[in-house]
Amino acid sequence: MTEKIASTTKVEEPKVEAKKVEVKKAPAKKPAARKAPAKKAAPKQAAPKATAHKVAVKKAPEKTMLERFEETPIAVPFKAANKTFMASLGLLSFVQKEFDKQYREFDKKFSKYAKDGEKVFDEWEDRVDDFRKDVETRFDEARDKVRDTFKRAA
């Protein structure tokens, strides 16, 4: 039995050290490998508790698609596309701010011009009213003269 334990110990060490050793010695020690799982049943019951605790403590955050491909050649176009998209968003934001700024300036000027236009309209309206009144009075005077002239002649 000590030989079996020693042989199983030797089998476990090469598995950890190198895969080549495992491949070479595995066909010769298949019977020992079959007996080893029966003896390891007790440690497997204790192991899930320890690993379950470790898994709960060491939950790694899920990686994004870009993080998953970071080390692959596919990452380069993804990074370029991501930078391009972010740059376009930044540019759109900049253009929107500039547009809003220009619109506010235009609105101020437009409001000023509209007020000035109202003043000019009121001034011209007053001038037109004065001119109309002046024309009406002159017309009335001319009509009265014509009537007087016809009355004298008749």
FIMI-160198 format. One line per 5 residues: number of its first residue (from 1); for each residue x, y, z of N, C-alpha, C. Coordinates in nm, 4 decimals, padded with zeros to 6 digits, always signed. Each point is the difference from the previous one (the first is absolute). Layout:
NUM = X Y Z X Y Z X Y Z ~ ...
This chain:
1 = +00.0809 -00.1178 +00.0000 -00.0809 +00.1178 +00.0000 +00.0863 +00.1256 +00.0000 ~ +00.1103 -00.0032 +00.0665 +00.0904 +00.1151 -00.0015 +00.0537 +00.0228 -00.1397 ~ +00.0161 -00.1086 -00.0738 +00.0464 +00.0161 -00.1375 -00.1062 +00.0728 -00.0829 ~ -00.1253 -00.0330 +00.0232 -00.1075 +00.0659 -00.0743 -00.0066 +00.1482 +00.0352 ~ +00.0152 +00.0313 +00.1251 -00.0029 +00.1412 +00.0412 +00.1181 +00.0735 -00.0601
6 = +00.1160 -00.0658 +00.0035 +00.1192 +00.0623 -00.0566 -00.0165 +00.0185 -00.1498 ~ -00.0588 -00.1010 -00.0649 -00.0173 +00.0122 -00.1449 -00.1021 +00.1083 -00.0340 ~ -00.1060 +00.0130 +00.0789 -00.0964 +00.1067 -00.0268 +00.0603 +00.1368 +00.0283 ~ +00.0868 +00.0078 +00.0971 +00.0667 +00.1255 +00.0288 +00.0885 +00.0395 -00.1168 ~ +00.0675 -00.0968 -00.0572 +00.0858 +00.0292 -00.1140 -00.0833 +00.0447 -00.1203
11 = -00.1180 -00.0571 -00.0137 -00.0847 +00.0365 -00.1125 -00.0492 +00.1450 +00.0165 ~ -00.0316 +00.0405 +00.1200 -00.0505 +00.1351 +00.0216 +00.1091 +00.1049 -00.0216 ~ +00.1222 -00.0278 +00.0409 +00.1068 +00.0971 -00.0171 +00.0272 +00.0296 -00.1474 ~ +00.0124 -00.1011 -00.0854 +00.0247 +00.0326 -00.1398 -00.1165 +00.0765 -00.0633 ~ -00.1218 -00.0218 +00.0436 -00.1133 +00.0741 -00.0561 +00.0143 +00.1486 +00.0282
16 = +00.0488 +00.0344 +00.1153 +00.0163 +00.1394 +00.0363 +00.1200 +00.0608 -00.0716 ~ +00.1092 -00.0770 -00.0114 +00.1237 +00.0542 -00.0555 -00.0052 +00.0163 -00.1515 ~ -00.0269 -00.1090 -00.0702 +00.0027 +00.0095 -00.1459 -00.1004 -00.0950 -00.0610 ~ -00.0570 +00.0397 -00.1107 -00.0986 -00.0827 -00.0676 +00.0670 -00.1133 -00.0758 ~ +00.1209 +00.0189 -00.0466 +00.0707 -00.1031 -00.0754 +00.0246 -00.1230 +00.0856
21 = +00.0346 +00.0216 +00.1255 +00.0246 -00.1127 +00.0897 -00.1287 -00.0767 +00.0210 ~ -00.1079 +00.0670 +00.0114 -00.1292 -00.0642 +00.0186 -00.0353 -00.0847 -00.1213 ~ +00.0250 +00.0482 -00.1178 -00.0344 -00.0729 -00.1211 +00.0844 -00.1267 -00.0108 ~ +00.1243 +00.0070 +00.0352 +00.0881 -00.1164 -00.0114 -00.0333 -00.1057 +00.1040 ~ -00.0318 +00.0389 +00.1228 -00.0195 -00.0960 +00.1075 -00.1455 -00.0401 +00.0176
26 = -00.0904 +00.0663 -00.0592 -00.1411 -00.0294 +00.0193 -00.0391 -00.1393 -00.0443 ~ +00.0445 -00.0537 -00.1152 -00.0426 -00.1345 -00.0377 +00.0504 -00.1066 +00.0969 ~ +00.1151 +00.0173 +00.0581 +00.0551 -00.1001 +00.0900 -00.0717 +00.0015 +00.1344 ~ -00.0564 +00.1110 +00.0427 -00.0575 +00.0104 +00.1340 -00.1498 +00.0224 -00.0013 ~ -00.0681 -00.0479 -00.0988 -00.1450 +00.0151 -00.0036 -00.0682 -00.0685 +00.1170
31 = +00.0406 -00.1199 +00.0426 -00.0669 -00.0608 +00.1145 +00.0148 +00.0848 +00.1264 ~ +00.1131 +00.0625 +00.0204 +00.0185 +00.0834 +00.1186 -00.0913 +00.1230 -00.0073 ~ -00.0186 +00.0530 -00.1171 -00.0848 +00.1167 -00.0159 -00.1455 -00.0346 +00.0269 ~ -00.0398 -00.1243 -00.0256 -00.1378 -00.0408 +00.0256 -00.0262 -00.0128 +00.1495 ~ +00.0976 -00.0396 +00.0745 -00.0171 -00.0142 +00.1437 +00.0066 +00.1355 +00.0706
36 = +00.0702 +00.0930 -00.0551 +00.0181 +00.1294 +00.0648 -00.1313 +00.0761 +00.0179 ~ -00.0912 +00.0015 -00.0962 -00.1235 +00.0740 +00.0229 -00.0823 -00.0563 +00.1144 ~ +00.0060 -00.1291 +00.0258 -00.0757 -00.0570 +00.1106 +00.0530 +00.0530 +00.1328 ~ +00.1292 +00.0199 +00.0125 +00.0583 +00.0512 +00.1241 -00.0195 +00.1516 +00.0120 ~ -00.0158 +00.0680 -00.1093 -00.0143 +00.1453 +00.0026 -00.1448 +00.0439 +00.0178
41 = -00.0910 -00.0910 +00.0195 -00.1405 +00.0350 +00.0158 -00.0219 +00.0857 +00.1244 ~ +00.0672 -00.0297 +00.1078 -00.0156 +00.0783 +00.1223 +00.0527 +00.1421 -00.0182 ~ +00.1186 +00.0212 -00.0579 +00.0450 +00.1379 -00.0186 -00.0894 +00.0781 -00.0956 ~ -00.0640 -00.0673 -00.0954 -00.0873 +00.0711 -00.0925 -00.1214 +00.0564 +00.0719 ~ -00.0476 -00.0681 +00.1028 -00.1144 +00.0520 +00.0742 +00.0392 +00.1248 +00.0780
46 = +00.1193 +00.0031 +00.0525 +00.0447 +00.1166 +00.0744 +00.0371 +00.1133 -00.0958 ~ +00.0498 -00.0329 -00.1157 +00.0456 +00.1001 -00.0952 -00.1133 +00.0907 -00.0492 ~ -00.1194 -00.0522 -00.0317 -00.1038 +00.0911 -00.0474 -00.0362 +00.1069 +00.1025 ~ +00.0046 -00.0310 +00.1276 -00.0307 +00.1021 +00.1005 +00.1035 +00.1113 -00.0064 ~ +00.1268 -00.0401 -00.0108 +00.1068 +00.0992 -00.0047 -00.0081 +00.0804 -00.1302
51 = -00.0223 -00.0673 -00.1111 -00.0074 +00.0723 -00.1271 -00.1275 +00.0813 -00.0085 ~ -00.1102 -00.0524 +00.0566 -00.1238 +00.0769 -00.0021 +00.0189 +00.1297 +00.0770 ~ +00.0708 -00.0067 +00.1090 +00.0279 +00.1205 +00.0774 +00.0914 +00.0936 -00.0796 ~ +00.1001 -00.0552 -00.0644 +00.0912 +00.0820 -00.0778 -00.0708 +00.0625 -00.1195 ~ -00.0891 -00.0731 -00.0630 -00.0708 +00.0519 -00.1156 -00.0894 +00.1170 +00.0424
56 = -00.0631 -00.0128 +00.1134 -00.0869 +00.1072 +00.0473 +00.0810 +00.1244 +00.0322 ~ +00.1195 -00.0194 +00.0527 +00.0832 +00.1133 +00.0369 +00.0666 +00.0607 -00.1221 ~ +00.0449 -00.0819 -00.0941 +00.0785 +00.0477 -00.1128 -00.0825 +00.0085 -00.1289 ~ -00.1200 +00.0518 +00.0061 -00.0767 +00.0157 -00.1226 +00.0643 +00.1100 -00.0834 ~ +00.0439 -00.0380 -00.1175 +00.0619 +00.0965 -00.0898 -00.1096 +00.0710 -00.0795
61 = +00.0154 +00.1292 -00.0216 -00.1005 +00.0704 -00.0802 +00.0036 -00.0516 -00.1437 ~ -00.1175 -00.0035 -00.0600 -00.0070 -00.0483 -00.1372 +00.0711 +00.0980 -00.0925 ~ +00.0737 -00.0565 -00.0950 +00.0745 +00.0835 -00.0932 -00.0916 +00.0433 -00.1147 ~ +00.0270 +00.1180 -00.0491 -00.0726 +00.0467 -00.1168 +00.0559 -00.0702 -00.1229 ~ -00.0679 +00.0133 -00.1109 +00.0470 -00.0642 -00.1231 +00.1370 +00.0531 -00.0390
66 = +00.0228 +00.1298 +00.0175 +00.1291 +00.0572 -00.0350 +00.1099 -00.0568 +00.0892 ~ -00.0281 -00.0159 +00.1284 +00.0993 -00.0566 +00.0911 +00.0291 -00.1456 -00.0340 ~ -00.0983 -00.0732 -00.0461 +00.0218 -00.1395 -00.0365 +00.0928 -00.0131 -00.1203 ~ -00.0071 +00.0958 -00.0906 +00.0812 -00.0066 -00.1214 +00.1271 +00.0840 +00.0074 ~ +00.0327 +00.0552 +00.1183 +00.1129 +00.0907 +00.0111 +00.1312 -00.0593 -00.0492
71 = +00.0256 -00.1225 +00.0259 +00.1273 -00.0616 -00.0348 -00.0012 -00.0639 -00.1389 ~ -00.1072 +00.0102 -00.0734 -00.0078 -00.0636 -00.1305 +00.0169 +00.1043 -00.1097 ~ +00.0320 -00.0444 -00.1203 +00.0129 +00.0955 -00.1111 -00.1320 +00.0690 -00.0349 ~ -00.1096 -00.0579 +00.0395 -00.1315 +00.0596 -00.0263 -00.0172 +00.1290 +00.0800 ~ +00.0757 +00.0149 +00.1071 -00.0171 +00.1164 +00.0874 +00.0323 +00.1305 -00.0717
76 = +00.0916 -00.0012 -00.0947 +00.0421 +00.1243 -00.0656 -00.1171 +00.0677 -00.0717 ~ -00.0744 -00.0699 -00.0866 -00.1137 +00.0688 -00.0628 -00.1085 +00.0400 +00.0996 ~ -00.0190 -00.0822 +00.1044 -00.0999 +00.0357 +00.1005 +00.0406 +00.1281 +00.0717 ~ +00.1273 +00.0111 +00.0353 +00.0465 +00.1210 +00.0680 -00.0126 +00.1202 -00.0915 ~ +00.0359 -00.0183 -00.1264 -00.0102 +00.1109 -00.0953 -00.1453 +00.0417 -00.0189
81 = -00.0883 -00.0976 -00.0105 -00.1421 +00.0315 -00.0161 -00.0544 +00.0689 +00.1250 ~ +00.0433 -00.0461 +00.1162 -00.0457 +00.0601 +00.1255 +00.0487 +00.1446 +00.0104 ~ +00.1282 +00.0223 -00.0328 +00.0527 +00.1367 +00.0048 -00.0717 +00.0893 -00.1009 ~ -00.0266 -00.0540 -00.1181 -00.0697 +00.0775 -00.1022 -00.1399 +00.0370 +00.0466 ~ -00.0695 -00.0948 +00.0592 -00.1351 +00.0261 +00.0503 +00.0034 +00.1049 +00.1105
86 = +00.0933 -00.0145 +00.0931 +00.0094 +00.0975 +00.1093 +00.0363 +00.1388 -00.0539 ~ +00.0903 +00.0031 -00.1000 +00.0365 +00.1288 -00.0593 -00.1202 +00.0636 -00.0682 ~ -00.0803 -00.0810 -00.0678 -00.1180 +00.0561 -00.0665 -00.1004 +00.0519 +00.1023 ~ -00.0146 -00.0687 +00.1120 -00.0886 +00.0510 +00.1055 +00.0516 +00.1316 +00.0560 ~ +00.1319 +00.0065 +00.0223 +00.0590 +00.1238 +00.0496 -00.0177 +00.1140 -00.0981
91 = +00.0199 -00.0291 -00.1288 -00.0179 +00.1016 -00.1030 -00.1448 +00.0454 -00.0068 ~ -00.0913 -00.0935 +00.0081 -00.1428 +00.0347 -00.0021 -00.0352 +00.0895 +00.1185 ~ +00.0539 -00.0332 +00.1169 -00.0245 +00.0819 +00.1184 +00.0560 +00.1405 -00.0197 ~ +00.1213 +00.0092 -00.0552 +00.0621 +00.1299 -00.0249 -00.0825 +00.0820 -00.0983 ~ -00.0435 -00.0622 -00.1083 -00.0795 +00.0692 -00.1012 -00.1323 +00.0476 +00.0604
96 = -00.0611 -00.0846 +00.0825 -00.1269 +00.0390 +00.0631 +00.0197 +00.1214 +00.0904 ~ +00.1089 +00.0002 +00.0781 +00.0262 +00.1148 +00.0876 +00.0245 +00.1269 -00.0816 ~ +00.0787 -00.0126 -00.1073 +00.0269 +00.1158 -00.0854 -00.1289 +00.0500 -00.0662 ~ -00.0819 -00.0927 -00.0464 -00.1267 +00.0377 -00.0617 -00.0880 +00.0737 +00.0997 ~ -00.0072 -00.0527 +00.1221 -00.0814 +00.0659 +00.1030 +00.0530 +00.1400 +00.0293
101 = +00.1329 +00.0126 +00.0071 +00.0608 +00.1301 +00.0271 -00.0314 +00.0979 -00.1131 ~ +00.0161 -00.0434 -00.1247 -00.0291 +00.0861 -00.1148 -00.1486 +00.0363 -00.0053 ~ -00.0841 -00.0968 +00.0327 -00.1441 +00.0259 -00.0023 -00.0375 +00.1057 +00.1047 ~ +00.0595 -00.0126 +00.1201 -00.0291 +00.0999 +00.1034 +00.0447 +00.1385 -00.0443 ~ +00.1203 +00.0087 -00.0608 +00.0468 +00.1293 -00.0490 -00.0925 +00.0535 -00.1088
106 = -00.0390 -00.0879 -00.0916 -00.0916 +00.0409 -00.1063 -00.1334 +00.0440 +00.0586 ~ -00.0486 -00.0740 +00.0980 -00.1284 +00.0334 +00.0609 +00.0072 +00.1368 +00.0674 ~ +00.1129 +00.0279 +00.0664 +00.0156 +00.1319 +00.0620 -00.0027 +00.1097 -00.1068 ~ +00.0793 -00.0230 -00.1079 +00.0035 +00.0994 -00.1070 -00.1363 +00.0119 -00.0671 ~ -00.0623 -00.1131 -00.0232 -00.1311 +00.0008 -00.0653 -00.1009 +00.0757 +00.0847
111 = +00.0026 -00.0258 +00.1304 -00.0926 +00.0713 +00.0894 +00.0275 +00.1497 -00.0035 ~ +00.1296 +00.0354 -00.0010 +00.0369 +00.1410 -00.0059 -00.0496 +00.0621 -00.1303 ~ +00.0237 -00.0710 -00.1119 -00.0444 +00.0508 -00.1301 -00.1531 +00.0073 -00.0068 ~ -00.0658 -00.0952 +00.0615 -00.1466 +00.0020 +00.0001 -00.0517 +00.1213 +00.0776 ~ +00.0625 +00.0293 +00.1137 -00.0405 +00.1184 +00.0769 +00.0281 +00.1277 -00.0782
116 = +00.1198 +00.0035 -00.0634 +00.0334 +00.1162 -00.0818 -00.0987 +00.0135 -00.1159 ~ -00.0365 -00.1127 -00.0584 -00.0961 +00.0007 -00.1102 -00.1353 +00.0509 +00.0446 ~ -00.0430 -00.0369 +00.1195 -00.1269 +00.0504 +00.0527 +00.0046 +00.1513 +00.0181 ~ +00.1138 +00.0490 +00.0505 +00.0151 +00.1448 +00.0176 -00.0073 +00.0716 -00.1340 ~ +00.0733 -00.0538 -00.0999 +00.0000 +00.0618 -00.1329 -00.1403 -00.0051 -00.0597
121 = -00.0666 -00.1136 +00.0181 -00.1367 -00.0140 -00.0527 -00.0914 +00.1032 +00.0633 ~ +00.0114 +00.0148 +00.1311 -00.0842 +00.0998 +00.0681 +00.0311 +00.1410 -00.0511 ~ +00.1298 +00.0310 -00.0189 +00.0385 +00.1325 -00.0499 -00.0574 +00.0233 -00.1396 ~ +00.0150 -00.0968 -00.0880 -00.0504 +00.0139 -00.1367 -00.1520 +00.0037 -00.0021 ~ -00.0605 -00.0764 +00.0876 -00.1453 +00.0031 +00.0079 -00.0471 +00.1395 +00.0402
126 = +00.0718 +00.0580 +00.0967 -00.0343 +00.1369 +00.0408 +00.0218 +00.0975 -00.1157 ~ +00.1107 -00.0154 -00.0726 +00.0286 +00.0898 -00.1133 -00.1059 -00.0159 -00.1096 ~ -00.0367 -00.1236 -00.0271 -00.1018 -00.0238 -00.1028 -00.1324 +00.0608 +00.0439 ~ -00.0343 -00.0188 +00.1275 -00.1246 +00.0609 +00.0501 +00.0059 +00.1522 -00.0134 ~ +00.1135 +00.0589 +00.0368 +00.0153 +00.1450 -00.0131 -00.0114 +00.0426 -00.1463
131 = +00.0662 -00.0750 -00.0889 -00.0051 +00.0321 -00.1425 -00.1431 -00.0116 -00.0525 ~ -00.0699 -00.1067 +00.0409 -00.1389 -00.0193 -00.0435 -00.0871 +00.1159 +00.0483 ~ +00.0181 +00.0359 +00.1247 -00.0783 +00.1112 +00.0536 +00.0314 +00.1293 -00.0747 ~ +00.1281 +00.0208 -00.0301 +00.0411 +00.1197 -00.0729 -00.0614 -00.0002 -00.1392 ~ +00.0030 -00.1150 -00.0674 -00.0593 -00.0093 -00.1337 -00.1500 +00.0225 +00.0080
136 = -00.0652 -00.0575 +00.0989 -00.1451 +00.0179 +00.0143 -00.0351 +00.1467 +00.0244 ~ +00.0761 +00.0652 +00.0845 -00.0293 +00.1420 +00.0263 +00.0226 +00.0846 -00.1259 ~ +00.1063 -00.0260 -00.0738 +00.0262 +00.0739 -00.1237 -00.1115 -00.0274 -00.1029 ~ -00.0396 -00.1260 -00.0049 -00.1072 -00.0365 -00.0932 -00.1294 +00.0712 +00.0375 ~ -00.0288 -00.0009 +00.1286 -00.1216 +00.0694 +00.0459 +00.0074 +00.1495 -00.0330
141 = +00.1166 +00.0604 +00.0203 +00.0185 +00.1415 -00.0306 -00.0183 +00.0260 -00.1492 ~ +00.0588 -00.0887 -00.0824 -00.0110 +00.0175 -00.1455 -00.1445 -00.0188 -00.0434 ~ -00.0712 -00.0924 +00.0548 -00.1405 -00.0239 -00.0335 -00.0849 +00.1206 +00.0410 ~ +00.0290 +00.0512 +00.1178 -00.0755 +00.1179 +00.0446 +00.0234 +00.1200 -00.0935 ~ +00.1224 +00.0179 -00.0464 +00.0315 +00.1093 -00.0924 -00.0750 -00.0189 -00.1316
146 = -00.0018 -00.1247 -00.0477 -00.0691 -00.0288 -00.1258 -00.1494 +00.0270 +00.0180 ~ -00.0585 -00.0379 +00.1091 -00.1428 +00.0232 +00.0253 -00.0284 +00.1515 +00.0075 ~ +00.0894 +00.0705 +00.0700 -00.0191 +00.1457 +00.0096 +00.0073 +00.0659 -00.1383 ~ +00.0931 -00.0501 -00.0803 +00.0174 +00.0559 -00.1334 -00.1227 -00.0292 -00.0826 ~ -00.0570 -00.1189 +00.0077 -00.1219 -00.0318 -00.0735 -00.1193 +00.0800 +00.0511
151 = -00.0049 +00.0247 +00.1279 -00.1108 +00.0781 +00.0561 +00.0078 +00.1446 -00.0480 ~ +00.1162 +00.0550 -00.0080 +00.0169 +00.1374 -00.0450 -00.0333 +00.0119 -00.1481 ~ +00.0429 -00.1021 -00.0698 -00.0256 +00.0038 -00.1452 -00.1488 -00.0241 -00.0311 ~ -00.0688 -00.0602 +00.0837 -00.1379 -00.0286 -00.0290 -00.0891 +00.1072 +00.0479
